[in-house]
Amino acid sequence: MAADPSASRPRRWRARFGTVRVRITLVATAVVAVALIAGSFVLVSMLSSRLSDTVRTSAQTQADQVAAALAESGVAALRLPEDDDRLIQVLDGDNEVVVSSSEEIGPGLLADVAPGKSAPITVAFDDDGYLAVATVTDTSQGRYTVVAAHALDQVAESRGALTTLLAAGVPILLVLLGLTTWRVVGGALAPVEAIRREVDEVSARELHRRVPQPGGDDEISRLAATMNRMLARLESARLRQQQFVSDASHELRSPMASIRAHVEVAIAHPDRGTTRELAETVLAESLRVQQLVENLLVLARADEQHSAPMHQPVDLDDLVFSAAQRLRGRTDVTMDTSRVSAGRVRGDAGLLRRVIDNLLDNAVRHAISRVEVSLREDGNLVLLRVDDDGQGVAHEDRDVIFARFSRLDDARARDDGGAGLGLAIVAEVVTGHGGTVSLTESSTGGARFDVRLPRWSE
């Protein structure tokens, strides 16, 4: 069934006009448009009001001047200026026109203007209208009302000119604003788009790639730096995973190959060995596989603990005494725990128990006759120290001893040295708990392992 081309139009429209750049441009232009239009109405209104006040003041001044002249010289001697922009009428007590500046005004046209008030009026020969004011004066001949009206054509012309200017200028300003906003936002978001394209092209096989990082120290530059750090962590994690899988496969292959070889020999030559000998060999190799799998699970759990650390109080002294008691029944090496005092940390009790077990097992395996364990609080830290009187570790080997599947020359034998995961587990778990582990030379001549962990505080 053919796809309807019209169905993709809304998606294309949203993809084109639903971007941040378009939304910012539209919102900015709309806000400024509302502000400019409202400001234009206010400006035109204020200009009209101010000009009308000027016309009103001018008309009031002229009415007062005519009233003063009327009181001084009387109606008969009064002379009014003839000007179409200024209309004047003098009314008597019966509101009859006695003097007018123009016959075209019409008798009594201004008679309805109340004294002390202003009112707009229209005349036949003018389309813009007038603004009239009236004032009353008492003379020796009686009371008269003087009405003066000034033309509003200048007010209309000024208002029209301003309206035309605004009507032409506001759209131009909005277009310029929209274009400027479009360019500025586009320039600001161009690095973001470059980052997006680069991240979109990065695959699991191309974690070495990095996003372009613009100069400066703004938000986009910091975003690029954060993305590059994330890609670096992913690349490091991938490399570690590949190395881990490779090493684990190699370590698992050896015991499985040994089991297979002994079984094939037993099948091909049943008279060369007993069933008990074969069972003991298979059992020993399977125990090695079990121990390796358990260590791998501990490392996986330690990796999870990095992202979700436990926050439970753990008494390290209890774990030390328990591990030491277990080893005393299995070895002739003297286990000295006289300098173990209270030490409480935060973390996972199971993982920390594995740390202590691995450290003590390692010390017993390499000690000649004595292992010393001490535990004390040191400020905000808890210091766990394990010393043995063995041959120690060469200085050049101290950097690699905590690596996964690392075995030194004197521990190459699998029966003695294990798979090389014990100290790697120690380093992973301690680091995941926010602590440090270091290897130096002991005062007894052997190796000294110092583990520092944050002390538990309520």
C-alpha positions as CSV (number, residue, x, y, z in Angstrom):
1,M,0.0,0.0,0.0
2,A,1.5,3.3,-1.1
3,A,2.1,5.9,1.6
4,D,0.0,9.1,1.5
5,P,2.3,12.0,0.7
6,S,0.0,14.3,2.6
7,A,0.5,12.3,5.8
8,S,4.1,13.3,6.0
9,R,3.4,17.0,5.6
10,P,2.6,17.7,9.2
11,R,5.8,15.9,10.2
12,R,7.9,17.9,7.8
13,W,6.1,21.1,9.0
14,R,6.9,20.2,12.7
15,A,10.5,19.3,11.8
16,R,11.0,22.6,10.1
17,F,9.0,25.0,12.3
18,G,9.1,23.1,15.6
19,T,12.8,23.8,16.2
20,V,14.1,25.9,19.1
21,R,15.4,28.5,16.6
22,V,12.0,29.0,15.0
23,R,10.2,29.0,18.4
24,I,12.6,31.6,19.8
25,T,12.3,33.8,16.7
26,L,8.5,33.6,16.7
27,V,8.1,34.2,20.4
28,A,10.6,37.2,20.4
29,T,8.9,38.7,17.3
30,A,5.4,38.2,18.8
31,V,6.4,39.8,22.1
32,V,8.1,42.8,20.6
33,A,5.1,43.1,18.1
34,V,2.6,43.3,20.9
35,A,4.8,45.8,22.8
36,L,5.3,48.0,19.7
37,I,1.6,48.0,18.7
38,A,0.5,48.8,22.3
39,G,3.2,51.5,22.5
40,S,2.1,52.9,19.2
41,F,-1.5,53.3,20.3
42,V,-0.3,54.9,23.6
43,L,2.1,57.3,21.6
44,V,-0.6,58.4,19.2
45,S,-3.1,58.9,22.0
46,M,-0.6,60.9,24.1
47,L,0.3,63.1,21.1
48,S,-3.3,63.8,20.3
49,S,-4.0,64.7,23.9
50,R,-1.0,66.9,24.2
51,L,-1.8,68.8,20.9
52,S,-5.5,69.1,21.9
53,D,-4.4,70.6,25.2
54,T,-2.2,73.1,23.3
55,V,-5.2,74.1,21.0
56,R,-7.5,74.4,24.0
57,T,-5.0,76.6,25.8
58,S,-4.5,78.8,22.8
59,A,-8.3,79.1,22.3
60,Q,-8.8,80.0,26.0
61,T,-6.1,82.6,25.8
62,Q,-7.8,84.2,22.8
63,A,-11.2,84.1,24.4
64,D,-9.8,85.9,27.5
65,Q,-8.1,88.5,25.3
66,V,-11.3,89.3,23.4
67,A,-13.3,89.4,26.7
68,A,-10.8,91.9,28.1
69,A,-11.0,94.1,25.0
70,L,-14.8,93.8,25.1
71,A,-14.9,95.0,28.7
72,E,-12.6,97.9,27.9
73,S,-14.0,99.3,24.6
74,G,-17.4,97.8,24.3
75,V,-19.2,95.9,21.5
76,A,-19.3,98.7,19.0
77,A,-15.5,99.2,19.0
78,L,-14.6,95.5,19.1
79,R,-12.7,94.2,16.1
80,L,-12.2,90.5,15.6
81,P,-9.4,88.9,13.5
82,E,-10.6,87.2,10.3
83,D,-8.8,83.8,10.2
84,D,-10.3,80.5,9.2
85,D,-8.2,78.7,11.8
86,R,-9.6,80.9,14.6
87,L,-13.3,81.5,14.9
88,I,-14.8,83.9,17.4
89,Q,-18.3,84.9,18.3
90,V,-19.6,87.3,21.0
91,L,-23.1,86.4,22.4
92,D,-25.3,88.6,24.5
93,G,-27.4,87.6,27.4
94,D,-30.0,86.0,25.1
95,N,-27.4,84.0,23.3
96,E,-27.8,86.1,20.2
97,V,-24.7,86.6,18.1
98,V,-23.7,90.3,18.3
99,V,-20.2,90.0,16.8
100,S,-18.7,87.2,14.6
101,S,-15.2,86.8,13.0
102,S,-16.7,85.1,10.0
103,E,-20.2,85.2,8.5
104,E,-19.7,81.6,7.3
105,I,-19.8,80.3,10.8
106,G,-23.6,80.8,11.0
107,P,-25.5,82.6,13.7
108,G,-25.4,80.9,17.1
109,L,-23.2,78.0,16.0
110,L,-21.0,78.4,19.0
111,A,-23.8,79.2,21.4
112,D,-24.1,75.7,22.9
113,V,-20.5,75.8,24.3
114,A,-20.8,76.1,28.1
115,P,-18.7,78.8,29.8
116,G,-15.6,77.2,31.4
117,K,-15.9,74.1,29.3
118,S,-14.4,73.0,26.0
119,A,-16.1,71.2,23.2
120,P,-15.3,70.0,19.7
121,I,-17.4,71.5,16.9
122,T,-17.6,71.3,13.2
123,V,-18.3,73.9,10.5
124,A,-19.3,73.5,6.9
125,F,-16.1,74.7,5.4
126,D,-13.7,72.6,7.5
127,D,-13.6,68.7,7.8
128,D,-11.2,68.5,10.7
129,G,-13.3,70.4,13.2
130,Y,-12.6,72.9,15.9
131,L,-12.1,73.0,19.6
132,A,-14.1,75.8,21.2
133,V,-14.0,77.4,24.7
134,A,-16.2,80.0,26.2
135,T,-15.7,82.7,28.8
136,V,-18.2,85.2,30.4
137,T,-17.4,88.9,30.9
138,D,-19.4,91.7,32.5
139,T,-19.3,95.1,30.8
140,S,-21.1,98.4,31.3
141,Q,-23.4,97.3,28.5
142,G,-24.3,94.0,30.1
143,R,-23.0,90.4,30.3
144,Y,-21.5,88.9,27.2
145,T,-20.2,85.4,26.4
146,V,-17.1,85.2,24.2
147,V,-16.6,81.9,22.4
148,A,-13.2,81.2,20.6
149,A,-12.6,78.1,18.5
150,H,-9.3,77.0,17.1
151,A,-8.9,74.5,14.2
152,L,-7.8,70.9,14.9
153,D,-6.3,70.3,11.5
154,Q,-2.8,70.4,12.8
155,V,-3.7,67.8,15.4
156,A,-5.2,65.6,12.7
157,E,-2.2,66.1,10.4
158,S,0.3,65.3,13.2
159,R,-1.7,62.3,14.3
160,G,-2.0,61.0,10.7
161,A,1.7,61.6,10.0
162,L,2.7,59.7,13.2
163,T,0.3,56.9,12.5
164,T,1.6,56.5,8.9
165,L,5.2,56.5,10.2
166,L,4.4,53.8,12.8
167,A,2.3,51.8,10.4
168,A,5.3,51.7,8.0
169,G,8.1,51.5,10.7
170,V,6.7,48.8,13.0
171,P,6.5,46.0,10.3
172,I,10.0,46.9,9.2
173,L,11.3,46.8,12.7
174,L,9.6,43.4,13.3
175,V,11.1,42.0,10.1
176,L,14.6,43.3,11.1
177,L,14.1,41.9,14.6
178,G,13.0,38.5,13.3
179,L,16.0,38.3,10.9
180,T,18.4,39.4,13.6
181,T,16.9,36.9,16.1
182,W,17.1,34.1,13.5
183,R,20.7,34.8,12.7
184,V,21.8,35.3,16.4
185,V,20.0,32.2,17.6
186,G,21.2,30.2,14.6
187,G,24.8,31.2,15.4
188,A,24.3,30.4,19.0
189,L,22.8,27.0,18.3
190,A,25.2,26.0,15.5
191,P,27.7,24.4,17.9
192,V,24.8,22.5,19.5
193,E,23.8,21.2,16.0
194,A,27.4,20.2,15.3
195,I,27.5,18.4,18.7
196,R,24.2,16.6,17.9
197,R,25.5,15.5,14.4
198,E,28.7,14.2,15.8
199,V,27.0,12.3,18.7
200,D,24.5,10.9,16.2
201,E,27.3,9.5,14.1
202,V,29.2,8.0,17.0
203,S,28.7,4.2,17.3
204,A,30.0,1.6,19.7
205,R,33.0,1.1,17.4
206,E,33.8,4.9,17.2
207,L,33.9,5.9,20.8
208,H,37.3,7.5,20.2
209,R,35.5,10.4,18.4
210,R,34.9,13.7,20.2
211,V,32.4,16.5,19.6
212,P,33.7,19.9,18.5
213,Q,34.3,22.2,21.4
214,P,33.9,25.9,20.8
215,G,36.1,28.4,22.6
216,G,35.1,30.3,25.6
217,D,33.5,29.2,28.9
218,D,29.8,29.6,28.1
219,E,27.1,27.0,28.5
220,I,27.6,25.4,25.0
221,S,31.3,25.1,25.6
222,R,30.7,23.4,28.9
223,L,28.1,21.1,27.3
224,A,30.7,20.1,24.6
225,A,33.3,19.5,27.3
226,T,30.8,17.4,29.3
227,M,29.9,15.3,26.2
228,N,33.6,14.7,25.5
229,R,34.2,13.6,29.1
230,M,31.2,11.2,28.8
231,L,32.5,9.8,25.5
232,A,35.9,9.3,27.1
233,R,34.3,7.4,30.0
234,L,32.3,5.3,27.6
235,E,35.5,4.6,25.6
236,S,37.4,3.7,28.7
237,A,34.5,1.5,29.9
238,R,34.4,-0.3,26.5
239,L,38.1,-0.9,26.5
240,R,38.0,-2.2,30.1
241,Q,35.0,-4.4,29.1
242,Q,36.8,-5.8,26.1
243,Q,39.9,-6.5,28.2
244,F,37.9,-8.0,31.0
245,V,36.0,-10.3,28.6
246,S,39.3,-11.3,26.9
247,D,41.0,-12.0,30.2
248,A,38.0,-13.8,31.7
249,S,37.7,-16.0,28.6
250,H,41.4,-16.9,28.8
251,E,41.2,-17.7,32.5
252,L,38.1,-19.9,32.0
253,R,39.5,-21.6,29.0
254,S,42.4,-23.1,31.0
255,P,40.5,-25.1,33.6
256,M,37.9,-26.2,31.0
257,A,40.7,-27.4,28.7
258,S,42.3,-29.2,31.6
259,I,39.1,-31.0,32.5
260,R,38.5,-31.9,28.9
261,A,42.1,-33.2,28.5
262,H,41.9,-35.4,31.6
263,V,38.5,-36.8,30.5
264,E,39.7,-37.6,27.0
265,V,42.7,-39.3,28.4
266,A,40.6,-41.3,30.8
267,I,38.3,-42.4,27.9
268,A,41.1,-43.2,25.5
269,H,43.3,-45.0,28.2
270,P,41.1,-46.2,31.0
271,D,43.9,-48.2,32.5
272,R,46.3,-45.2,33.1
273,G,44.3,-43.8,36.0
274,T,41.6,-44.4,38.5
275,T,38.2,-42.9,38.6
276,R,39.1,-41.2,41.9
277,E,42.1,-39.5,40.4
278,L,39.9,-38.2,37.5
279,A,37.2,-37.0,40.0
280,E,39.8,-35.2,42.1
281,T,41.2,-33.4,39.0
282,V,37.8,-32.4,37.8
283,L,36.8,-31.3,41.3
284,A,39.9,-29.1,41.6
285,E,39.4,-27.5,38.2
286,S,35.7,-26.9,38.8
287,L,36.5,-25.2,42.1
288,R,38.9,-22.9,40.3
289,V,36.1,-22.1,37.8
290,Q,33.7,-21.5,40.7
291,Q,36.1,-19.2,42.5
292,L,36.8,-17.3,39.2
293,V,33.1,-16.9,38.5
294,E,32.5,-15.7,42.1
295,N,35.2,-13.1,41.8
296,L,33.8,-11.9,38.5
297,L,30.4,-11.5,40.1
298,V,32.0,-9.5,42.9
299,L,33.7,-7.2,40.4
300,A,30.4,-6.8,38.6
301,R,28.7,-5.9,41.9
302,A,31.5,-3.5,42.7
303,D,30.9,-1.8,39.3
304,E,27.2,-1.4,40.2
305,Q,28.2,0.0,43.6
306,H,30.1,2.8,41.9
307,S,26.9,4.1,40.4
308,A,24.6,3.3,43.5
309,P,26.8,3.4,46.6
310,M,25.4,1.9,49.8
311,H,25.0,4.2,52.8
312,Q,24.8,1.7,55.7
313,P,27.1,1.8,58.7
314,V,29.6,-1.1,58.7
315,D,31.8,-2.0,61.7
316,L,35.1,-2.9,60.1
317,D,36.5,-4.2,63.4
318,D,33.9,-6.9,63.5
319,L,34.7,-8.0,59.9
320,V,38.5,-8.0,60.7
321,F,38.0,-10.2,63.8
322,S,35.8,-12.6,61.9
323,A,38.2,-13.0,59.0
324,A,41.2,-13.4,61.3
325,Q,39.4,-16.1,63.3
326,R,38.6,-18.0,60.1
327,L,42.2,-18.0,59.0
328,R,43.7,-19.0,62.4
329,G,42.1,-22.4,62.0
330,R,43.5,-22.9,58.5
331,T,47.1,-21.7,58.6
332,D,50.2,-21.8,60.9
333,V,50.9,-18.1,60.3
334,T,50.5,-16.0,63.4
335,M,47.6,-13.5,63.0
336,D,48.2,-10.4,65.3
337,T,45.0,-8.3,65.7
338,S,46.0,-6.6,69.0
339,R,46.0,-3.2,67.4
340,V,42.5,-3.4,65.9
341,S,40.2,-0.8,67.5
342,A,36.7,0.4,66.6
343,G,36.2,1.8,63.1
344,R,32.8,2.4,61.5
345,V,32.4,3.3,57.8
346,R,29.6,3.6,55.4
347,G,29.1,1.1,52.6
348,D,28.2,-2.4,51.6
349,A,29.1,-5.0,54.3
350,G,29.4,-7.9,51.9
351,L,31.8,-6.1,49.6
352,L,33.9,-4.8,52.5
353,R,34.0,-8.3,54.0
354,R,35.5,-9.5,50.6
355,V,38.1,-6.7,50.8
356,I,39.3,-7.8,54.2
357,D,39.2,-11.5,53.3
358,N,41.3,-10.9,50.1
359,L,43.8,-8.8,51.9
360,L,44.3,-11.3,54.7
361,D,44.3,-14.2,52.3
362,N,47.0,-12.5,50.3
363,A,49.1,-11.7,53.4
364,V,48.9,-15.2,54.7
365,R,49.8,-16.7,51.3
366,H,53.0,-14.6,51.1
367,A,53.9,-14.3,54.8
368,I,56.7,-16.4,56.4
369,S,55.4,-16.6,59.9
370,R,53.4,-13.4,60.9
371,V,50.7,-11.1,59.7
372,E,49.8,-7.9,61.6
373,V,46.5,-6.2,61.2
374,S,45.6,-2.8,62.7
375,L,42.5,-0.6,62.5
376,R,42.0,2.9,63.8
377,E,40.2,6.1,63.1
378,D,42.3,8.9,61.6
379,G,40.4,12.2,61.5
380,N,37.5,11.7,59.0
381,L,39.0,8.5,57.7
382,V,39.3,4.9,59.0
383,L,42.8,3.3,58.3
384,L,43.0,-0.4,57.9
385,R,46.6,-1.7,57.7
386,V,47.7,-5.3,56.8
387,D,51.5,-6.2,57.2
388,D,53.2,-9.4,56.4
389,D,56.8,-10.6,56.9
390,G,57.2,-12.1,53.4
391,Q,59.4,-11.0,50.6
392,G,57.4,-7.9,49.8
393,V,56.6,-6.5,46.3
394,A,59.2,-4.9,44.0
395,H,58.7,-1.2,43.5
396,E,58.2,-1.6,39.8
397,D,55.4,-4.1,40.4
398,R,53.4,-1.9,42.8
399,D,51.6,-0.1,40.0
400,V,50.2,-3.2,38.3
401,I,49.4,-5.4,41.3
402,F,45.9,-4.0,41.6
403,A,45.1,-4.7,37.9
404,R,42.6,-7.4,37.0
405,F,44.2,-10.8,36.2
406,S,47.6,-9.5,37.3
407,R,49.9,-12.1,38.7
408,L,53.5,-11.5,39.7
409,D,56.3,-13.8,38.7
410,D,56.4,-15.5,42.1
411,A,52.7,-16.1,42.0
412,R,52.4,-17.5,38.5
413,A,51.4,-20.9,39.7
414,R,47.6,-21.1,39.6
415,D,47.4,-23.2,42.6
416,D,49.1,-20.5,44.7
417,G,48.5,-17.2,42.9
418,G,44.8,-17.7,41.9
419,A,43.4,-15.8,38.9
420,G,44.8,-12.4,39.8
421,L,41.5,-10.9,40.8
422,G,41.8,-10.7,44.6
423,L,43.6,-7.4,44.8
424,A,41.7,-6.0,41.8
425,I,38.5,-6.6,43.8
426,V,40.1,-4.7,46.8
427,A,40.9,-1.7,44.6
428,E,37.5,-1.7,42.9
429,V,35.5,-1.9,46.1
430,V,37.6,0.6,48.0
431,T,37.4,3.1,45.2
432,G,33.7,2.6,44.9
433,H,33.4,3.4,48.6
434,G,35.3,6.7,48.2
435,G,38.5,5.4,49.7
436,T,42.0,4.6,48.6
437,V,44.3,1.6,48.8
438,S,48.1,1.8,48.6
439,L,51.0,-0.7,48.8
440,T,54.3,0.1,50.5
441,E,57.0,-1.8,52.3
442,S,56.2,-3.1,55.8
443,S,58.5,-2.6,58.8
444,T,58.7,-6.4,59.0
445,G,60.2,-6.4,55.5
446,G,57.2,-7.7,53.6
447,A,54.3,-5.9,52.0
448,R,52.0,-3.3,53.7
449,F,48.5,-2.6,52.4
450,D,46.9,0.6,53.7
451,V,43.1,1.1,53.1
452,R,41.6,4.4,53.9
453,L,37.8,4.8,53.9
454,P,35.5,7.7,54.9
455,R,34.4,7.4,58.5
456,W,30.7,7.0,59.3
457,S,29.1,10.2,60.6
458,E,25.5,10.6,61.6
